[in-house]
Amino acid sequence: MTGFLLFLLLLLPAMVLHEVAHGTVAHWLGDDSAKNQGRLTLNPLKHIDPFGTIGLPLILAAGQLATIGHVQFLYGWAKPVPVNAFKLQLNGYHNPRRLMAIVAFAGPAMNFLLALAAGFALHGGAMVPYLMFFIEINLLIGIFNLIPLPPMDGGRIAVGVLPLPLAMRLARAERLGIFLVLFVLFIMPVVMQQFGIRFDPFQDAIQVILPYALRLVFALTGNVVGNY
């Protein structure tokens, strides 16, 4: 229980600042939708999505406890900040698709910056286990959100940079995108495990990407990998 509460305490600022970053960059680019709804705030209550932040994680936890006896994965999201892509502009340049990609990238970029900030904080020598956990959480959130499928941030970035015909096809996948990600990356591995089949593409990818990302954070912040 203590570990779970610690996870939530470290996850909360990572999720809140991720959403604030989206809204802040949209504000810089001329869209005040998030600001007008009071979403450019660090108050976590303003960023709670009843289903994504509370309902779905509870359903997933209860379902796994009832079927496999333990919680193998949890998934959820904060309430997305509102962005009106047609209000976005940069020095008179109006291109909703391209500028929305910049807003989308702001969320993962914030998580990577938080990981770097925690990396610099390691030099203080205090709370090292918590800082390490915070680095890993932010790297995981940033990497996961770059999956190139809408409504993930990576999907919206892809829609912004792909040629228009491909971008339109990808954008049409947004309605089913979140369920496809949830099914393929989280539900299928658990189901197939019951039949003795190993299928876990996200875990396999993370085992390769996360150590590299950690080494990069340590290198950029002047830390020695072996010390942690």
Backbone bond lengths (Angstrom), bond angles and torsions (degrees), N, CA, C in turn:
res aa  C-N    CA-C-N  psi(-1)  N-CA   C-N-CA  omega(-1)  CA-C   N-CA-C  phi
1 M - - - 1.464 - - 1.533 110.92 -
2 T 1.356 115.68 -40.74 1.464 119.21 179.24 1.517 111.27 -61.19
3 G 1.348 115.74 -42.88 1.461 119.99 178.43 1.511 112.17 -62.69
4 F 1.336 116.54 -37.87 1.458 120.75 -179.85 1.529 110.53 -67.23
5 L 1.345 116.76 -42.16 1.464 120.35 178.86 1.528 111.00 -65.17
6 L 1.335 116.02 -38.53 1.462 120.06 177.21 1.523 110.13 -63.24
7 F 1.327 115.72 -41.63 1.457 120.62 178.03 1.528 110.45 -58.64
8 L 1.330 116.93 -44.37 1.462 120.73 -179.76 1.525 111.38 -65.77
9 L 1.335 117.12 -41.12 1.457 120.79 -179.09 1.525 111.98 -64.41
10 L 1.326 117.00 -34.54 1.460 120.14 178.94 1.523 111.63 -83.99
11 L 1.333 116.09 -29.28 1.463 120.48 179.96 1.528 111.22 -71.41
12 L 1.324 116.31 -36.09 1.467 120.77 -173.68 1.520 112.83 -57.37
13 P 1.340 120.03 -53.96 1.471 118.02 179.66 1.524 112.89 -64.46
14 A 1.328 117.11 -31.41 1.466 119.81 178.48 1.523 110.40 -64.49
15 M 1.338 117.26 -41.57 1.464 121.30 179.92 1.523 111.31 -71.99
16 V 1.350 116.56 -44.09 1.463 120.61 -177.04 1.524 110.69 -63.59
17 L 1.330 117.01 -47.95 1.464 120.30 -178.15 1.521 111.70 -68.17
18 H 1.315 117.23 -28.64 1.468 121.37 174.12 1.530 109.64 -59.38
19 E 1.329 116.56 -48.21 1.464 120.49 -178.66 1.528 111.58 -71.30
20 V 1.339 116.71 -39.45 1.465 119.87 178.43 1.527 110.30 -61.42
21 A 1.336 116.65 -35.94 1.463 120.22 178.51 1.524 111.15 -62.75
22 H 1.332 117.08 -43.42 1.471 120.15 176.47 1.529 110.24 -56.81
23 G 1.341 115.20 -51.08 1.464 119.69 -176.55 1.513 113.06 -65.77
24 T 1.327 116.91 -37.02 1.465 120.51 -178.77 1.526 111.36 -67.26
25 V 1.334 116.44 -43.95 1.470 119.55 179.37 1.531 110.05 -66.63
26 A 1.337 117.17 -38.64 1.464 119.76 175.72 1.529 110.31 -60.91
27 H 1.339 116.47 -40.26 1.475 121.06 177.40 1.523 110.67 -62.68
28 W 1.324 117.32 -43.50 1.470 121.06 177.71 1.520 111.45 -61.09
29 L 1.333 115.87 -30.32 1.465 120.52 -178.48 1.529 112.66 -93.45
30 G 1.327 116.75 10.90 1.460 119.44 170.92 1.503 117.26 103.92
31 D 1.330 119.06 -1.73 1.472 120.66 179.77 1.519 109.51 -105.93
32 D 1.322 116.35 115.64 1.465 121.41 -178.20 1.523 113.31 -97.95
33 S 1.327 117.94 17.62 1.470 120.73 -178.08 1.530 111.34 -55.68
34 A 1.330 117.03 -49.74 1.466 120.68 -178.95 1.524 111.02 -65.44
35 K 1.324 116.66 -41.71 1.467 120.55 179.98 1.526 110.87 -62.75
36 N 1.323 116.12 -42.82 1.467 120.29 -177.93 1.531 112.20 -67.44
37 Q 1.324 116.92 -23.57 1.467 120.16 178.61 1.532 111.66 -96.40
38 G 1.333 116.67 10.35 1.455 120.32 177.03 1.512 114.35 70.19
39 R 1.334 117.06 28.05 1.462 120.13 -176.04 1.529 113.40 -94.96
40 L 1.331 117.99 -5.28 1.463 119.40 176.68 1.523 108.44 -89.57
41 T 1.315 115.64 59.72 1.453 123.30 -175.45 1.523 109.83 -138.22
42 L 1.325 115.85 153.41 1.462 120.64 176.67 1.524 111.76 -89.61
43 N 1.326 117.34 1.68 1.466 121.43 177.09 1.529 108.83 -67.60
44 P 1.343 118.58 111.18 1.469 120.06 -175.81 1.517 113.80 -62.15
45 L 1.337 117.38 -25.66 1.465 119.78 -179.11 1.531 111.61 -62.97
46 K 1.325 116.16 -27.84 1.462 120.56 -179.98 1.530 111.84 -74.14
47 H 1.324 117.03 -12.92 1.462 120.40 -173.75 1.526 112.76 -114.76
48 I 1.333 117.01 7.97 1.458 120.02 -179.14 1.522 110.09 -82.61
49 D 1.315 115.97 127.43 1.460 122.46 173.14 1.525 106.89 -99.57
50 P 1.337 118.68 120.68 1.462 120.13 -174.85 1.532 113.70 -52.89
51 F 1.324 116.75 -40.17 1.466 119.11 -179.66 1.526 111.45 -86.97
52 G 1.338 116.82 -50.88 1.457 120.27 -173.43 1.512 114.28 -69.45
53 T 1.354 117.46 -34.68 1.463 120.96 -176.76 1.522 112.14 -91.52
54 I 1.330 117.59 -31.30 1.466 120.91 -174.37 1.528 112.09 -117.22
55 G 1.336 116.67 -56.03 1.463 121.08 -172.26 1.523 114.10 -61.75
56 L 1.332 116.52 -55.67 1.463 120.04 -175.91 1.526 112.74 -62.34
57 P 1.360 120.21 -47.01 1.466 118.60 177.63 1.531 112.87 -58.36
58 L 1.352 117.58 -38.60 1.462 120.20 178.40 1.524 111.38 -66.60
59 I 1.333 117.06 -41.40 1.466 121.09 178.40 1.522 110.59 -62.48
60 L 1.336 116.17 -45.60 1.467 120.53 -179.74 1.522 111.20 -63.85
61 A 1.340 116.86 -43.21 1.460 120.31 179.81 1.525 110.87 -63.62
62 A 1.344 116.93 -46.11 1.460 120.65 -179.15 1.528 111.09 -64.10
63 G 1.341 116.63 -41.46 1.457 120.13 179.76 1.514 112.62 -63.25
64 Q 1.325 117.05 -40.85 1.467 120.46 -179.96 1.525 111.54 -71.23
65 L 1.334 117.55 -39.00 1.457 120.10 177.42 1.520 111.29 -63.29
66 A 1.345 115.72 -34.89 1.461 119.71 -178.85 1.526 112.76 -76.67
67 T 1.334 117.11 -26.23 1.466 119.98 -174.48 1.533 113.55 -104.11
68 I 1.335 117.65 -46.99 1.471 119.06 -176.23 1.528 112.14 -114.13
69 G 1.327 117.06 -0.21 1.462 120.42 172.24 1.511 115.90 82.89
70 H 1.317 117.87 -0.64 1.461 120.31 177.56 1.526 108.84 -155.85
71 V 1.322 115.34 163.56 1.464 120.94 179.45 1.520 108.29 -91.85
72 Q 1.322 116.24 111.63 1.460 121.13 -178.42 1.526 111.87 -92.11
73 F 1.316 117.04 -29.82 1.462 120.04 179.30 1.514 109.45 -153.73
74 L 1.317 115.67 154.23 1.455 122.64 171.01 1.517 107.98 -132.42
75 Y 1.303 114.88 150.75 1.456 119.78 -179.41 1.518 108.37 -145.82
76 G 1.312 115.97 141.46 1.457 119.83 177.80 1.518 109.58 -172.38
77 W 1.319 115.44 -175.47 1.461 119.70 -179.61 1.523 110.04 -156.92
78 A 1.315 116.01 155.94 1.456 121.31 171.86 1.529 108.68 -80.36
79 K 1.322 115.77 165.56 1.467 120.07 178.91 1.520 108.93 -66.94
80 P 1.333 118.26 120.18 1.471 119.77 -178.83 1.527 111.20 -60.89
81 V 1.322 116.77 140.91 1.458 119.42 176.21 1.526 108.80 -74.43
82 P 1.336 117.53 144.75 1.462 119.82 178.85 1.526 110.75 -73.85
83 V 1.313 116.13 136.19 1.468 121.81 177.37 1.521 108.28 -137.51
84 N 1.321 116.03 126.50 1.461 121.60 174.72 1.532 107.37 -99.45
85 A 1.322 116.10 100.59 1.465 120.77 -174.34 1.526 112.13 -59.58
86 F 1.329 117.93 -27.51 1.465 120.70 -176.34 1.525 112.71 -77.55
87 K 1.332 117.27 -9.77 1.467 120.37 175.36 1.525 112.15 -93.64
88 L 1.324 116.72 -8.32 1.458 120.30 -175.92 1.524 110.85 -74.46
89 Q 1.326 116.13 138.28 1.459 120.97 175.61 1.520 109.23 -153.91
90 L 1.317 116.02 154.96 1.453 121.65 179.20 1.523 108.17 -137.48
91 N 1.335 114.91 105.33 1.469 120.42 -177.93 1.527 112.05 52.82
92 G 1.342 115.05 44.62 1.457 120.01 179.10 1.520 114.43 83.62
93 Y 1.335 116.63 -3.62 1.474 121.01 -179.96 1.519 109.00 -87.19
94 H 1.330 116.12 120.51 1.461 121.74 179.45 1.528 109.13 -112.57
95 N 1.292 116.31 112.68 1.460 121.67 173.42 1.525 106.55 -152.27
96 P 1.350 116.55 90.68 1.465 119.90 -173.82 1.524 113.76 -52.79
97 R 1.317 116.46 -39.65 1.467 120.24 -176.30 1.526 111.08 -67.32
98 R 1.332 116.99 -48.43 1.461 120.92 -178.56 1.531 111.44 -67.30
99 L 1.343 117.00 -44.54 1.454 120.18 -177.10 1.524 111.61 -70.14
100 M 1.338 116.88 -30.57 1.469 119.76 175.97 1.524 110.16 -65.41
101 A 1.323 116.83 -31.14 1.463 120.01 176.79 1.530 110.47 -63.91
102 I 1.344 116.21 -37.72 1.468 119.99 177.81 1.525 110.22 -65.21
103 V 1.333 116.78 -43.85 1.467 120.94 178.12 1.528 110.06 -61.80
104 A 1.326 116.78 -41.40 1.463 121.00 -179.58 1.522 111.23 -63.71
105 F 1.331 116.50 -40.87 1.463 119.85 -177.89 1.524 112.07 -68.84
106 A 1.331 117.54 -22.15 1.462 120.93 -177.05 1.525 112.10 -60.06
107 G 1.329 118.06 -34.94 1.468 121.08 -178.68 1.520 112.59 -64.18
108 P 1.354 118.38 -59.70 1.467 119.42 176.45 1.529 112.31 -58.51
109 A 1.348 117.30 -37.20 1.464 119.66 179.54 1.525 110.51 -59.98
110 M 1.334 117.34 -39.34 1.460 120.82 177.42 1.526 110.90 -61.91
111 N 1.341 117.24 -42.74 1.465 119.63 179.05 1.525 111.54 -63.87
112 F 1.323 117.24 -38.23 1.469 119.54 177.66 1.530 110.95 -67.59
113 L 1.335 116.99 -36.79 1.468 120.34 177.29 1.533 110.82 -67.42
114 L 1.330 117.00 -37.46 1.467 120.01 176.78 1.526 110.77 -64.43
115 A 1.337 116.37 -38.87 1.462 120.09 176.98 1.522 110.31 -62.29
116 L 1.332 116.63 -42.13 1.468 120.32 178.20 1.531 111.03 -65.13
117 A 1.331 116.88 -41.67 1.463 120.32 179.13 1.528 110.56 -60.80
118 A 1.335 116.34 -42.86 1.468 119.69 177.54 1.521 110.70 -65.78
119 G 1.337 117.32 -33.58 1.457 121.31 177.01 1.523 111.39 -62.70
120 F 1.324 116.74 -42.98 1.471 120.03 176.35 1.528 110.53 -65.62
121 A 1.339 116.49 -35.95 1.467 120.04 -179.34 1.524 112.08 -66.90
122 L 1.326 117.74 -21.09 1.467 120.73 178.13 1.520 111.85 -59.64
123 H 1.333 116.78 -26.93 1.465 120.06 -179.28 1.526 111.91 -65.07
124 G 1.336 116.84 -19.10 1.459 119.63 178.17 1.513 112.96 -73.11
125 G 1.339 116.90 -18.73 1.460 121.20 177.17 1.513 114.91 77.87
126 A 1.337 118.34 2.89 1.464 121.53 -179.17 1.535 109.89 -107.22
127 M 1.311 115.27 146.29 1.470 123.19 175.37 1.524 112.13 53.80
128 V 1.313 117.04 37.48 1.462 121.08 -176.28 1.533 112.86 -56.64
129 P 1.363 119.77 -46.17 1.475 118.42 179.86 1.523 113.01 -59.57
130 Y 1.337 116.24 -38.28 1.461 120.32 -178.90 1.536 110.75 -70.13
131 L 1.322 115.74 -40.35 1.458 119.18 178.48 1.524 111.01 -65.56
132 M 1.334 116.79 -39.67 1.459 120.25 177.52 1.530 110.45 -61.78
133 F 1.323 115.69 -43.75 1.466 120.85 178.81 1.527 109.76 -62.75
134 F 1.337 116.43 -40.94 1.468 120.95 -179.53 1.531 110.38 -65.31
135 I 1.318 116.77 -39.47 1.470 120.65 176.83 1.522 109.96 -60.61
136 E 1.330 116.87 -47.90 1.464 120.99 -177.87 1.524 111.57 -63.84
137 I 1.344 116.81 -42.43 1.462 120.15 179.51 1.524 110.89 -60.23
138 N 1.322 116.83 -45.89 1.463 119.95 -178.35 1.524 111.83 -67.94
139 L 1.318 117.48 -38.09 1.457 119.36 176.57 1.520 110.77 -64.22
140 L 1.325 116.91 -41.88 1.466 120.54 179.35 1.527 111.10 -63.41
141 I 1.351 116.74 -44.13 1.465 119.84 179.69 1.525 110.12 -63.92
142 G 1.331 116.34 -44.92 1.462 119.73 -179.48 1.511 112.27 -62.78
143 I 1.346 116.83 -45.90 1.467 120.89 -179.21 1.522 110.57 -66.10
144 F 1.333 116.41 -45.71 1.463 120.12 -178.01 1.525 111.28 -60.55
145 N 1.329 116.41 -41.14 1.466 119.33 -177.94 1.518 113.08 -71.47
146 L 1.322 117.93 -10.80 1.459 120.52 177.32 1.531 112.41 -89.41
147 I 1.337 117.53 3.95 1.467 119.32 173.08 1.533 108.01 -56.53
148 P 1.335 118.25 124.78 1.480 120.60 -171.38 1.525 114.74 -79.53
149 L 1.325 114.68 57.58 1.464 119.89 178.28 1.520 108.33 -141.33
150 P 1.334 119.16 120.78 1.455 120.55 177.29 1.535 109.71 -60.30
151 P 1.336 118.63 146.11 1.465 128.12 7.28 1.522 114.17 -90.81
152 M 1.330 117.83 15.40 1.459 119.08 175.00 1.530 108.56 -61.49
153 D 1.326 115.89 153.83 1.473 119.50 179.86 1.523 110.99 -58.44
154 G 1.324 116.62 -38.31 1.466 120.00 178.55 1.509 112.38 -61.71
155 G 1.329 116.58 -34.26 1.459 120.09 177.15 1.513 111.58 -67.12
156 R 1.322 116.75 -40.18 1.465 119.81 179.72 1.523 111.06 -71.58
157 I 1.338 115.98 -31.91 1.467 118.68 174.13 1.521 109.38 -65.38
158 A 1.340 116.01 -43.70 1.468 120.07 179.68 1.525 110.94 -61.96
159 V 1.329 117.30 -41.89 1.466 120.69 177.73 1.527 110.29 -60.36
160 G 1.328 116.75 -32.60 1.454 120.32 -177.91 1.508 114.42 -77.92
161 V 1.328 117.87 -23.15 1.470 119.47 -174.22 1.535 113.52 -112.21
162 L 1.331 117.93 -17.71 1.463 120.02 179.91 1.528 110.67 -73.29
163 P 1.329 117.47 157.39 1.475 119.60 170.85 1.518 110.06 -55.93
164 L 1.324 116.16 147.65 1.459 121.49 -170.87 1.528 113.93 -52.65
165 P 1.337 121.46 -45.91 1.469 119.40 -179.35 1.535 112.49 -59.23
166 L 1.337 117.09 -43.03 1.462 120.30 178.56 1.529 110.94 -69.32
167 A 1.327 115.78 -38.21 1.466 119.98 179.30 1.528 110.82 -62.22
168 M 1.316 117.79 -40.32 1.467 121.29 -179.79 1.521 110.82 -65.68
169 R 1.326 117.02 -39.49 1.469 120.29 178.33 1.523 110.58 -64.94
170 L 1.323 115.67 -43.62 1.461 119.27 179.90 1.520 111.14 -66.28
171 A 1.333 117.55 -39.92 1.465 121.10 -179.50 1.520 111.40 -61.59
172 R 1.334 117.17 -32.92 1.463 120.32 179.82 1.524 112.53 -67.95
173 A 1.342 116.55 -15.23 1.468 119.98 -179.92 1.526 112.21 -83.18
174 E 1.348 116.81 -2.04 1.464 118.75 -172.55 1.519 113.04 -62.17
175 R 1.323 118.35 -37.25 1.462 120.23 -176.82 1.527 111.90 -61.44
176 L 1.323 116.13 -37.42 1.462 120.02 -178.26 1.522 112.45 -99.09
177 G 1.327 117.04 -7.22 1.456 120.60 -172.09 1.512 114.15 -57.16
178 I 1.332 117.98 -48.43 1.450 120.80 -175.70 1.517 111.02 -64.73
179 F 1.353 116.40 -37.61 1.463 119.62 179.76 1.530 110.80 -71.85
180 L 1.323 116.63 -34.19 1.461 120.51 177.36 1.525 110.32 -65.84
181 V 1.334 116.49 -44.58 1.468 120.63 177.90 1.521 110.15 -61.13
182 L 1.327 117.03 -47.65 1.463 122.11 -179.41 1.523 110.97 -60.48
183 F 1.336 116.76 -43.88 1.472 121.04 -176.25 1.523 111.42 -68.83
184 V 1.338 115.87 -50.46 1.472 119.39 -173.86 1.526 111.88 -72.32
185 L 1.317 117.36 -41.62 1.463 119.90 -172.30 1.517 113.95 -88.37
186 F 1.340 118.03 -21.97 1.454 118.29 -174.26 1.527 113.80 -124.22
187 I 1.325 117.39 -45.27 1.472 118.85 -176.00 1.528 111.30 -78.05
188 M 1.326 117.65 -46.86 1.462 120.30 -178.64 1.523 113.66 -57.17
189 P 1.342 119.96 -43.63 1.464 119.25 178.53 1.524 113.12 -57.45
190 V 1.351 116.82 -40.50 1.463 120.43 -179.34 1.525 110.41 -68.70
191 V 1.334 116.11 -43.85 1.474 120.01 -178.87 1.524 110.70 -64.16
192 M 1.326 116.97 -47.35 1.456 120.51 -177.01 1.523 112.32 -68.77
193 Q 1.323 115.97 -26.67 1.463 119.85 176.46 1.522 110.70 -62.23
194 Q 1.324 116.87 -33.16 1.459 120.67 179.29 1.524 112.06 -66.47
195 F 1.317 116.85 -19.80 1.464 121.67 178.50 1.532 111.60 -103.79
196 G 1.333 115.49 12.94 1.450 119.93 177.89 1.513 114.38 75.34
197 I 1.327 117.33 16.96 1.468 121.80 -179.59 1.520 108.95 -108.20
198 R 1.315 115.92 126.66 1.460 119.18 178.50 1.522 110.15 -91.59
199 F 1.323 115.07 118.92 1.466 121.78 177.04 1.511 107.08 -143.85
200 D 1.316 116.76 104.26 1.464 120.75 -176.94 1.522 109.38 -149.68
201 P 1.340 117.80 72.43 1.470 120.40 -175.16 1.515 114.27 -62.05
202 F 1.341 117.70 -37.02 1.463 119.22 -178.71 1.520 110.70 -68.52
203 Q 1.335 116.61 -44.06 1.457 120.31 179.02 1.525 110.85 -62.98
204 D 1.329 116.23 -41.10 1.463 120.06 179.18 1.531 110.69 -63.08
205 A 1.326 115.86 -42.54 1.462 119.87 -179.88 1.525 111.18 -67.24
206 I 1.338 115.98 -42.47 1.462 120.56 -178.03 1.528 111.08 -64.99
207 Q 1.327 117.05 -35.31 1.462 119.63 179.49 1.523 111.92 -63.78
208 V 1.318 116.33 -22.99 1.465 120.58 176.35 1.523 111.09 -91.50
209 I 1.335 116.15 -45.95 1.459 120.87 -172.43 1.524 112.70 -75.76
210 L 1.358 117.14 -42.65 1.468 119.92 -173.72 1.528 112.88 -62.47
211 P 1.327 120.47 -46.21 1.476 118.45 177.56 1.527 112.54 -59.70
212 Y 1.332 116.27 -38.41 1.469 119.29 177.48 1.534 109.97 -64.44
213 A 1.342 116.35 -43.03 1.464 120.09 -179.64 1.532 110.87 -64.59
214 L 1.330 117.08 -39.43 1.460 120.42 177.79 1.526 110.99 -63.69
215 R 1.331 116.16 -43.83 1.468 119.16 178.65 1.518 111.11 -61.78
216 L 1.336 116.20 -36.94 1.466 120.23 178.92 1.529 110.80 -66.65
217 V 1.337 117.39 -42.64 1.466 121.04 177.29 1.523 110.10 -60.99
218 F 1.335 116.98 -45.36 1.462 120.08 179.40 1.526 111.42 -62.08
219 A 1.332 115.94 -42.07 1.466 119.59 -179.10 1.524 110.87 -64.58
220 L 1.333 117.22 -42.80 1.463 120.95 -177.37 1.526 112.36 -71.72
221 T 1.343 116.59 -24.00 1.460 119.45 -177.96 1.527 112.47 -104.34
222 G 1.337 116.75 7.35 1.462 120.67 174.96 1.506 114.85 74.12
223 N 1.338 117.20 27.91 1.463 121.16 178.03 1.530 109.99 -101.10
224 V 1.326 115.42 156.44 1.462 122.07 176.75 1.519 107.70 -100.96
225 V 1.333 117.20 124.32 1.464 122.14 -174.18 1.520 110.92 -55.25
226 G 1.319 118.43 -44.66 1.449 121.43 -174.54 1.520 114.32 -64.98
227 N 1.326 117.04 -13.68 1.463 119.99 -178.41 1.519 112.54 -77.83
228 Y 1.340 117.17 -11.14 1.464 118.88 -174.73 1.512 109.72 -125.59
